[in-house]
Amino acid sequence: MKDFNFYAPTRVVFGRKSEEQLPQLIHQYGGRKVLIHYGGGSARCSGLLDKVEGLLHDAAIPFVELGGVVPNPLLSKVEEGIALCRRERVDFILAVGGGSVIDSSKAIGYGVGYNGNVWDFWEGCSVPASCLPIGVVLTIPAAGSEMSSSCVITRDEGMIKRGINSDLCRCRFAIMNPERTFTLPPYQTAAGVTDIMMHTMERYFSRHEDMILTDAISEALLRTVMESAFEVLRNPEDYRHRAQIMWAGSLSHNDLTECGTEKDFASHRLEHELSGLFGVTHGAGLAAIWGSWARYVLDRHVSRFVQFAVNVMGVPNDFTNQRATAVKGIEALERFFHDIGMPVSIPELIGRQATDEEIHELVRKCSRNGTITIGAMEVLQAEDMEQIYRKANTKEV
């Protein structure tokens, strides 16, 4: 078991009408003037934004607003938010939305007190030294950013997508009302489920295989999310199962399922370039790349894949052929992805095969021109990344 340091400071306020506690929470964490940061029209159309504005107005909490966050949030919007916060003397950011809005809020929080270009942090030229306090009203369970230390931003020029981690950006509170997820479209629900599962699987597939309790938590989380996915796709207003997915999204990325293990996140790094280049939904991109990564590393980690196949996917253990059991586990997960409407290859993801030039560009960006490796369970060089992308670029799985 690997030594670990677990830190999860975010206050979670979960349940029906939980947003009613918003003014008290903002006051508790020192907010005097708030930036309400959100995405597209759904926040307004759903009535949630009006609700939030009314709560702050009634509590005499001044606020300004900045909408327009897109999936794979852009640096240009972050820079707009930094300028707005400085001009309006904002001291608290309220993210109303999902992972993209939360990550954009975190990046704004980093940039307000920084004298240089905020992209310096993602280039590795500088390290964040401060961040405005952030609260969340969560509407999309997927990224887990409401309880994580991560922040992923895309630079408009070149569509370069990168992530950084710092405890400074961890949200002060997260308000989670599962009823606010009832109107999520099926594709967005399925992509969110995939992202949640991958956040746990990127920690579960570790070269540290002796953390029994953490493994059991991870396996239960994965099985629960899979079961609940089918229930909410059948009945979008199933509160019980929407709640399971929402809570799992936070637990999957607050490092609980990493205690005693070592996160890999190679699939995430490979996918970041897919969504950066093709503008695809992050969860769908993860589903499209994971099976190819799994088959590429399988033979050096058979026992781990067997455990996943048996304990998560319910595959009978063929003790005479452990590799066959492992492969059946990979195939079972890909069938699940298909069953909920997710792709399992690049052609399914983007509607065509990627060109050789696009594959080379994906590898170049992911390896930063061959200067870095990715992964921990299996360390991947640029040539490994290329082989995985090429495996994913066929319709055969």
TAGI-V29813 format. One line per field, one symbol per residue. burial: I if it has 16 or more other C-alpha atoms within 10 Angstrom, else O. A space follows every 50 residues. Layout:
burial = ???
This chain:
burial = OOOOOOOOOIOIIIOOOIIOOIIOIIOOOOIOIIIIIIIOOOIOOOOIIO OIIOIIOOOOIOIOOIIOIOIIIIIOIIIOIIOIIOOOOIIIIIIIIIII IIIIIIIIIIIIIIOOOIIOIIOOOOOIOIIIIIIIIIIIIIIIIIIIII IIIIIOOOIIIIOIIOOIIIIIIIIIIIIIIIOIOIIIIIIIIIIIIIII IIIIIIIIIOOOOIIOIIIOIIOIIIOIIIIIIOOIIIIOIIIIIIIIII IIIIIIIIIIIIIIIIIIIIIIIIIIIOOIIIIIIIIIIIIIIIIIIIOO IIIIIIIIIIIIIOIOIOOOOIIOIIIIIIIIIIOIIOOIIIIIIIIIII OOIIOOOOIIIIIIIIIOOOOOIIIIIIOIIIOIIIIIIIIIIIOOO
